[in-house]
Amino acid sequence: MATKFKIKKGDQVMVIAGDDKGTTGEVLQVLTKKEAVIVAGCKMAKKAVKPSEQNKEGGFVNVEMPIHISNVKKVEA
């Protein structure tokens, strides 16, 4: 059975631990099995991308990585 969280997609949250501590952003995705969330503009990482139909050049793309749900708190809008 999946764990139920108080944070949902679209909520405004603040990162309370880690490199992006103090940053606020919108939750883009909740990963229930990993107990993590993906927050817009936080924990960015460079990902190598092969050339494809959409991206002819390939190269590197900045991607948001998951943050453990215990390291974020909900902010009232």
VENPE-V822330 format. One record per helix or strand. SS is the DSSP state (helix for helix, strand for strand). FROM is the first residue (numbers start at 1). TO is the last residue. Records with the same first field share a line. If there is no record, write none. Layout:
SS->FROM-TO + FROM-TO
This chain:
strand->12-15 + 24-31 + 36-39 + 44-49 + 59-64 + 67-68 + 72-74
helix->69-71
